[in-house]
Amino acid sequence: MIEEDRLPEGEEEEQELYEHHRVVVEKGHHLLRIDKFLINRIEAVSRNRIQIACEAGSVLVNSKPVKSSYRVKPMDVVTIVMATPVRETELIPQNIPIHIVYEDDVMLIVNKVAGMVVHPAYGNYDGTLMNALMYHVQKLPKRQTADIRPGLVHRIDKNTSGLLVIAKDEKVMTYLAKAFFDRTIKRSYLALVWGDVKGEGGTVTGHIGRNLKDRKIMQIFPEGDHGKHAVTHYTVVERFKYVTLVQCRLETGRTHQIRVHMKHIGHPIFSDDTYGGDKILKGTTFAKYKQFVENCFQIMPRQALHAKTLGIMHPILKKEIFFDSDLPLDFTTVLQKWREYALSIEK
């Protein structure tokens, strides 16, 4: 029996990039090394990938990590988490400025700007974050570059700004993939949403899946019908009468999760043209107000969403490291405009 949780490739969206398999060893099965056993149970996987997953602590038998030499027994419950394989797309190094906030021998943390695609895909074959990272890697001392190929275990949408962690080798990719799967990586986003959010916060739970008519967008489905379990926790940070700044913490990492969940509770993200936030949804009918909002849209012609913090257990140091990024200029400018507008209508 195999259960698989593999996210789709080829699209630049908020999502985690890993695959998860669960296998129950059949009754009467002979003793066999776990790496050989899994090769016969998982499609298109190499023995080397399985051995790397074992080294990273990502292969469990009956909930305990095992080495690749472990011999499976009848009725063992085997689980494995691996990073989605690196696509064989040729990555052309390009000298593109990127903001690296942390780097060591095994990983990087990057603060991505809005408008930058993370990985080459249809319609975006160059000018991406990965092209920039390949150029950066080439500049490192030769002794460090032999086995380095930047690897993603999560990504954020082209028009979302903020923090991303990138592995430098497959073992660290696998370690980070399991951390995402186990929900031990702590992430928070700041989002400006339409409406005056009731209360001081809450939790949105709802299965997220692709719209059955338009696969470019996601929507909420009743549990069991379609999609995957998704949970977002949100807290009000600041109110501006007709819009609200909220902090969102992800418990899961589904495609467009925050954008879909906030729309679901009646608070689409400001200036989000995919989910209806690029229209005036709250406020007055005065021409002056309409012009004010249109000006904000022009300043920030993308969803007001920023991946602000990232906390992670370092794969080598085995201690938690934490990063906090500043909001980009378009976001801070729009916030200040709303702050001043809210004050003006209170007088």
Buried (B, 14 or more C-beta within 10 A) or exposed (E): EEEEEEBEEEBBBBBBBBBBBBBEBEEEEEEBBBBEBBBEBBEEBEEEBBBBBBBBBBBBBEEEBBEBEBBBEEEBEBBBBBBBBBBEEEBBBBEBEBEEEBBEEBBBBBBBBBEBBBBBBEEBEEBBBBBBBBBBBEEEEEEEEEEBBBBBBBBBBBBBBBBBBBBBBBBBBBBBBBBBBEEEBBBBBBBBBBBBBEEEBBEBBBBBBBEEEEEEBBBBBEEEEBBBEBBBBBBBBBBBBBBBBBBBBBBBBBBBBBBBBBBBBEBBBBBBEBBEBBEBBBBEEEEEBEEBBEEBBEBBBBBBBBBBBBBBBBBEEEEEBEBEBEBBEBBEBBBEBBBEBBEEEEE
